[in-house]
Amino acid sequence: MKDKTRLLITGVILLLAVALFVLGLIILPDTIVMQVQADGSVGNTMPKLIGLLIPFILCVVFGVFYYQGGKGKNLLVAIIGLVAFGLTFFFNR
């Protein structure tokens, strides 16, 4: 892939990560659910800041790694970070 395309993909991932992080800080409760048991009950909770930093760091670090090296594994982990944001919002709606 060309550098310009990798830069565009990385920029979109980073922009989405920042937007979801800020949105989470605004709308999510102070303690968020990070894990749900098989019966649907709450399994694991953590403070909002830590719970949002985990997927944010995944997106940022592996997005930058993808831009620098162009490896698909790094892009996949960055996308998994975005999916983790989505699950966090879904569990805490």
Secondary structure, DSSP 8 states (H G I E B T S, - for coil): --HHHHHHHHHHHHHHHHHHHHHHHHHS-SEEEEEE-TTSSEEEEEEHHHHHHHHHHHHHHHHHHHHHH--HHHHHHHHHHHHHHHHHHHHT-
